[in-house]
Amino acid sequence: MSTSITLKNIPDPIYQRIKLAAKRHHRSMNNEIIACLEQALAPQPVDIGTRLDRARRLRTQFRGPDLKVEDIASAIDRDRQ
């Protein structure tokens, strides 16, 4: 099933870019807009290695004091008193 929408107030520079891209890809402007929307809204694959590397860098950048389990337990006990 497909649905129709109407776009209004498209800035001229964007209109011209869509028109040029449609011509370059041998598509109608409508099909070019659909292709652009599909590409922009497609889920991006997640590279686990890259994500883990970033998490590790952030962890070292924002590292707080080294805490041991005993330190945490002691702080909890102090708050309960």
N, C-alpha and C positions, 0 to 999 in steps of 0.2 A: 504494500500500500504506500502511496506517496501523497504528500501534502504540498500545497502551494503556499508560498509566502511572498510578500512584496517588500522590497527594500526601499527606504526613502532617505533622502538627504545624504546620498553617497557623495563624499567630497570628490571633486573632479580629478585630482591626482590619483586617487584610488580607482576611480572608474577607468581612467586611462590605462593604469597598470593591469587591471583585470582584462580589459579589451586586448591589450598587447599580449598578455599571457595566453588568452584564449586563442588568438591567432597563431601564436607560436606552437601551441599544443594541438592545433586543428580541432578545436572544440567550440561549441557555442559559448556565449558568456554565461548562460545558465549552468551548463555542465562544468565550466571552469570554476564557478563559485562553489558548486557542490564538491568538486575535487579539492578545493582549498579548505572547505569546512571539514571534509573527511580527514585530511591530513592534520589539520590543526586540532581536531577533537579526538584523534586516535590515541589509545593508551600508549604511553611511552614505555618501552621495555626497561626494566630495572636491572642494572649490572650490579650484582651483589658485591663483587670485589671492589668496585669503585665506591659503593655505598659504605662498605666496611672501612676502607682507607680514609674516607672523609670523617667517619665517626671516630676513628682512632686519632686523627689530627685534632679534631675538636676536643676530644678527651684530654689530650696533652696540653692544648691551649688553655683550657678552662679548669685545669686540675686544681683541686682543693687540697687540703691537708690529707696525708695518708692516715686513714682511720682503721683501727683494728676492731674486731667484733667486741672486744672488752670495752673499748672506748664508747662504742654505740650503746652497749648495755648499760654502762655507767651513766651516760647522759639520760637515757630513758628512766633509770632509777631516780636520778636527781629530779627530774620533772615530775615524778609521781609523789614526791614528798611534799 
